[in-house]
């Protein structure tokens, strides 16, 4: 499982720094009170209502593009981004249309997240690991379902509550709240 920070590639730490900087930049954006406006890149900003919906359920957080982005950045800052990466890889795997591509995609996911010495190993029990390995003999779009479910539950019970208590989430909601209290016609300095 955790092999220590020494075995992590330097690019991983650079990626963490980059995502932290993006979150800070995301949170410091001006004029959150007008969500219809776009910010750099032309993507719409999340509204306060959207941010508050993330608190209603883990599913609502994952179904929001902005929520998924902020949650993934949060997990990266906590060195547990492999959980959401595995979950999303499984979601993508389920959408595979060509049956001929299933074995190679399944092998890639297994080697990256589940196998011994996997570079981004997820925390699943031995039994789930063995069942998933056996499923690879005849891969179907459901061969990772059990492992994906375990990781989903882990994120829902552990990572998600920490995210909701994090300064990342609180600052985002507070930024909206403060800007809603500011008069719309107030000019920026």
C-alpha positions in Angstrom: 0.0 0.0 0.0 1.8 3.2 1.1 5.4 2.8 0.2 6.4 6.2 1.5 6.9 9.5 -0.2 10.4 8.5 -1.4 9.0 6.2 -4.1 6.6 8.8 -5.6 7.9 10.4 -8.8 8.9 14.0 -8.7 6.2 14.7 -11.3 3.6 13.7 -8.8 4.6 16.4 -6.4 4.7 19.0 -9.2 1.1 17.9 -10.1 0.0 18.4 -6.5 1.5 21.8 -6.4 -0.1 22.7 -9.6 -3.5 21.5 -8.5 -3.2 23.4 -5.2 -2.4 26.6 -7.1 -5.4 26.0 -9.4 -7.7 25.6 -6.4 -6.4 28.8 -4.8 -6.8 30.6 -8.1 -10.3 29.1 -8.5 -11.3 30.3 -5.0 -9.9 33.8 -5.4 -11.8 34.6 -8.6 -13.6 37.9 -8.5 -17.4 38.4 -8.7 -18.8 35.0 -7.8 -22.2 36.7 -7.5 -22.7 36.5 -11.2 -22.3 32.8 -12.1 -23.5 33.3 -15.7 -20.2 34.9 -16.5 -17.3 32.8 -17.6 -13.8 32.7 -16.3 -10.6 31.9 -18.1 -11.1 29.1 -20.5 -14.8 29.9 -21.1 -16.1 27.5 -18.5 -19.0 28.6 -16.3 -18.4 29.1 -12.6 -20.2 27.0 -10.0 -23.1 28.8 -8.3 -23.6 28.8 -4.6 -26.5 26.5 -5.1 -24.4 24.0 -6.9 -21.7 24.2 -4.2 -24.4 23.6 -1.5 -25.8 20.6 -3.5 -22.4 18.9 -3.1 -23.1 18.8 0.6 -26.4 16.9 0.1 -24.8 13.7 -1.2 -21.6 12.3 -2.5 -23.4 11.3 -5.7 -24.3 15.0 -6.3 -20.7 16.0 -5.8 -19.5 13.4 -8.3 -22.2 14.3 -10.9 -21.0 17.9 -10.9 -18.1 18.9 -13.2 -17.0 21.6 -10.8 -17.5 19.4 -7.8 -15.5 16.5 -9.3 -12.7 19.0 -10.2 -12.5 20.5 -6.7 -12.9 17.1 -5.0 -10.1 15.5 -7.2 -7.8 18.5 -6.4 -8.6 18.0 -2.7 -7.8 14.3 -2.9 -4.5 15.1 -4.7 -3.6 17.5 -1.9 -4.1 14.7 0.6 -2.1 12.2 -1.6 -5.2 10.0 -2.2 -6.1 11.0 -5.7 -5.7 7.4 -6.8 -9.2 6.6 -5.4 -11.1 9.0 -7.7 -8.8 8.1 -10.6 -9.6 4.5 -10.2 -13.3 5.2 -9.8 -13.3 7.3 -13.0 -11.2 4.7 -14.9 -13.9 2.1 -14.0 -16.6 4.4 -15.2 -14.8 4.9 -18.5 -14.2 1.1 -18.7 -17.9 0.4 -18.4 -18.5 2.6 -21.5 -16.2 0.5 -23.7 -18.2 -0.4 -26.8 -15.7 -2.7 -28.5 -15.5 -6.0 -26.7 -12.0 -6.6 -28.3 -10.7 -3.6 -26.3 -11.8 -4.9 -22.9 -8.9 -7.2 -22.1 -6.2 -4.5 -22.7 -8.1 -1.8 -20.9 -8.8 -4.1 -18.0 -5.2 -5.1 -17.8 -4.1 -1.5 -17.8 -6.5 -0.6 -15.0 -5.5 -3.6 -12.9 -1.8 -3.0 -13.3 -2.2 0.7 -12.4 -4.5 0.5 -9.4 -4.9 -3.1 -8.1 -1.9 -5.4 -8.9 1.1 -5.9 -6.7 3.5 -3.0 -7.1 0.8 -0.9 -8.7 2.0 2.7 -9.0 -1.4 4.1 -7.8 -2.5 1.2 -5.7 -6.0 1.6 -4.1 -7.0 0.3 -0.7 -9.1 -2.8 -1.2 -9.2 -6.0 0.7 -7.4 -9.1 -0.5 -10.6 -11.0 -1.3 -11.8 -8.2 -3.6 -8.4 -8.0 -5.2 -8.4 -11.8 -5.9 -12.0 -11.7 -7.3 -11.1 -8.8 -9.6 -8.0 -10.6 -10.7 -10.1 -13.7 -11.5 -12.5 -11.5 -13.5 -9.7 -10.5 -15.8 -9.5 -14.0 -17.2 -12.8 -13.2 -19.1 -13.2 -9.4 -18.8 -16.6 -7.9 -19.1 -17.7 -4.3 -18.4 -18.6 -5.3 -14.9 -15.3 -7.0 -13.9 -14.3 -4.1 -11.7 -17.7 -3.5 -10.1 -16.8 -5.0 -6.7 -13.5 -3.1 -6.4 -15.1 0.1 -7.7 -17.9 -0.2 -5.1 -15.4 -0.7 -2.3 -13.5 2.5 -3.3 -16.8 4.4 -3.7 -17.8 3.5 -0.2 -14.3 4.4 1.1 -14.5 7.8 -0.5 -18.1 8.3 0.6 -17.4 7.4 4.3 -13.9 8.9 4.6 -12.8 11.3 2.0 -16.1 13.0 1.3 -16.8 14.1 5.0 -13.2 15.4 5.2 -13.7 17.3 1.9 -16.9 19.0 3.4 -15.0 20.0 6.5 -12.0 21.2 4.5 -10.9 24.8 4.0 -11.2 24.2 0.2 -14.9 23.6 0.4 -15.6 26.1 3.2 -13.7 28.9 1.4 -15.6 28.3 -1.8 -18.9 28.5 -0.1 -17.8 31.6 1.9 -16.6 33.3 -1.2 -20.0 32.9 -2.7 -21.7 34.0 0.5 -19.6 37.1 0.8 -20.1 38.1 -2.8 -23.9 37.6 -2.5 -23.9 40.1 0.4 -22.0 42.7 -1.7 -24.1 45.0 -3.8 -24.0 44.0 -7.5 -23.3 47.6 -8.6 -20.2 47.9 -6.4 -17.1 48.5 -8.5 -14.0 46.5 -8.1 -11.0 48.4 -6.8 
